[in-house]
Amino acid sequence: MAERKLPAWLQIARLAAAGAVSRLFRAVSAGALRALEFLYGIYALLVLVLWIVPAWAIVHLYRDPIRAGRFTSAAVKVYLFLVGCPVRVIGREHLQEPGPKVLVCNHTSYFDVLPLMAALGVSYRFIAKREVQEMPFIGAFLLRMGHVSFERTSAGARLQQAQGLEELLGKGESVFVFPEGTFTREEGLRHFQLGAFKAAVAAGAPVVPIALAGTRRFLRDLTYLPRPTRVTITVCPPLHQRAAAGDPSSPGESDWHELIRLRDAARDAISLRTGEPVL
């Protein structure tokens, strides 16, 4: 017996009802997701406050920057575990090359430093903006670990920063720089400042690009509550110089071309591994 065909108006009514139910389900799901993300953000901030105050007090007991760095790295690992933020590192072997290195990384949020310290340790000097070291709590950690701050108000200040980097590299210390200098809400790699690459050329040190993915979602610029995320840190192969560096006080044309090449190669490597475009 053939199945009885429903009237056209009833078929239309059924389709409309199904569409309404589907839209309602999506709206409820989106609302529930936003509510869960809000609760997560409150939890992550609460854990941060409860974690950072005792950690800040304890780090003041350390006089040795290396021990202070180890404690801070361990404390950050505890925090990331408590907030359920896994950190994956790819290419860690590229950090094993002997000698001082210039580590350059994309900058996406205030959260960037935490997974980097937890996953890569602190066997280098962070080069941070002066404003960061003046921040409550965070500034104390950086000072105790012997990290370096700089002004970015003028070309003279940036030149002084580059000279400071060269001195650290000359002493056999590796440095960690965010060459963008700042971050924004939008995805994409901003212009890389040249100071870190000038120092690398002058000191004959390799540049190691580090691609950071996932931290922008955790605490995007102009937001106040963290969101759940996974962080991936990709350590790219070192970029070695093609020619010996000249006089750092008056770099020649070959040095200039070399630092531009290193800058562009580092930015391209980071863009490739983060999936974010070069702006």
N, C-alpha and C positions, 0 to 999 in steps of 0.2 A: 504494500500500500504506500503510495507516495506521501512524503511528509508535507503537511499543510503549510503553505507559505503565509508568513505573517503579513498583515497589512503594512503598507509603506510608512504610515504615520507611526506605527508601533516600532518598526525597525529604526526609524530616525530617533524616536524617544529612547530606545535602548542604547544607541550609539552615544547620544548626548549624556545619558546617565553614566555610561562607562567612562566617558571623557571627564565628567565632573568628578567622579570618584578618583580617577588617576591624578587629576590636578590637586585634589584635596590631599591625597596621600603624599604627593611630592611636597606640598606646602607644609604638612605636618612633619615630614622627615627633615626638611630644611630647618624648620623651627626647632626641632629636637636637637639637630646637629649644632645650631647656634647656641642653644642652651647648654649643651655639653661642653662646647668650646669655652663658653663664659665661665662655667664652673671649673674647668681645667685651668683657665687663666688665673682665677682667684686662688686656686690651690697652689699653682706654681709660684705666685707672688708670696703667698704665706710661707711656703717652704723656704723661699729665698731669704725672707726676713729672719726666720728662725735659724737658718743656716749661716747667714753672713755675719751676724752679730758675734756669735761665739768664735767663728773662724777668724774674724777680724781681731778679736781679743787675743787669740792664741798666736797668730802670726807675729804679733808684737813681741813675743817672747824669744823669737829667733833673731840672733845677731848676724848669722851667716846667711848671705843671700841665696846660696845654693840650697841650704836646708829649708829656708823659707819658701823657696820655689817648689821643692818637693812636697812640702806640706800643702801648699796651695793647690798643686796639681791633684793631690789625693782628695782634698776637700771638694774640688770641683767635680771629680768623678762621682763622689757620693751624691752631690746635688743632682747631677744629670741622671743618676740611677733613680733617685726618689721621684723625679718628675717624668720618668719614662721617656727620656730622649736618647736613643741609641746613637752612637757615633762610630762610623766606619771609616777606616783609613786605608787608602790604596797607595801603593808606591812608597811605603815607609823606607825601603832599602835605599832610596835616593838620598836620604839624610845621612847615610853612613860614610859618605865620602869624606876623607880627612881634610882638615884645613878649614879656615873661616869661609862662610857662605853668606850671600845676601838672599834671604827668603822674602819673596814678595807675594802678597795675597790680595784677592778681591775683598772689598769691604761692603757688608750688606746691612749690619745692624750693630747695636751696642752689645748684643749677645755673642758676637764673633769670637771674642777673646777666650771665653769660657771653654768651648769644645776644643779650641786649639791648645790651650794649656793642659787640658785633661788628656788629649790624645797624643800630642807631640812632645809633652814635657816642656821644660823651660831652659834648655841648653843653648839659649840665645838671648839677645837683648831685644825686648819689644821697644820699638820707637813709637811713642804715643804722643798725641797732641797734648799741649799743656792743660787744656780743659779737662782731659780725662784724668790726669793725675790730681787735679783739684776736686774731683768728684768724691763725695763721702764714701768711705769703705774701699771702693775700687782703687782709689789713689793710694791708699795705705798699702794695699797688696803690691802694687807696682813698685812703690818706693822701697819696700822691704826686700823685694827680689832684685833690686838694683837696675830696674829698667829705666829708660831714658825718655825725657819729654822734650818738646821743642815748640817754639812759637811758629805760627804760620801767617804772621801779619804782614810780612814784606819779603821782597826778593833777598834782602840781606840776611833775614832770619833763615830762609830756606838754604842759602849758601852756607851759613854756619852749621845747619843741620847736616849737609853733605860732608862738610869737613869733619864733623863729629863722628859720622859713620866711618869715614876713612881711618880715623884714629883707632876706633874700636876694631876694625878689620885688621889694621896693622899690628894690633896686640894679640891677634889670633882668635878674636871673638866673632861669632856669627851674629847677624842682626836680622830682625824681623820687621818688615815695613808694609804698611798698607799704602801703596803708591797713589791710590785715588785721593787719599787725604780725608775723605768724608764719605757719607753714603746718602742715598735717597730712597724714597718709597718705591720708585719704578725700577723694574729689572733692567739690567744692562751695565756694562763696564764703562765707567767714566774715564776721562783723560788721565793717564798715568803721569805723575810728576817725575822729573828726571833725576832728583837727588840721589835715590838709591842706586840707580844705574851708573851715574857719574862716579859714585864711590866705588862700585864694583869694578869699573874700568880702571880707576886710579890704583886700586889695591890689587888688581889682577885676580879678583875672587869670582867664582862662578855665581850665577843667578839661578835660584831654584824657585820656579813658579809653583804656587800652592792654590788650588781651586777649592773654594768653600761653597757647598750647596746645602740648602735647607735652613740656614740661619735666618734668612730674610723672612721666611714664613713664621718662625718662632716669635720674632718681635720686629715686625715691619716698622719703618719710620712713621711717626705720627700716630702710632698705636700704643696702648698702655698695658694691655693684657697679653701675656704669651699665648701661643697656640701650639697644639701638639705637632711635632715634626720629627723627621729623621735627618741626621746630619751626615754628609759624606765629605771627607777631606781627601783630596787627590794630590799627592806630591808628585809633580812632574819631573822628568829627567833634567838634570842640571844643564844650564846653558853656559857653555864655555866660550871664552873670547877667542877670536880668530887671530888677533894680533896683540902683541905686548902693549901695555898701557904706556903712555908718555908721561910728561911732567904734569901732575895733577893741578898745579897752580896755573898752567896755561895749556890746556889740552889742545892738541893739534887737530887737524881736520880728520885724520884717521880715527882718533879717539872719539870725536863727535859722531861720526858715522857708526862706530861700534856701539856706543851707548844707545843710539836710536834703534839700531838693529836689535839689541837686547831688550829694550822696552817693548818694541812691537812683537817680538817673538814671545815674550812672557805674557803679554796681553792676549795674543792669539791662543796660546796654550791654555790659559785660564778660561777664555771664552768657549773653547772647544769642549772642555770638560764640565763646565757649569751649564752649558746650553743657553747662556745669556749673551745677547749681541754686544758688539763693540759700538758704543755710542759716538 
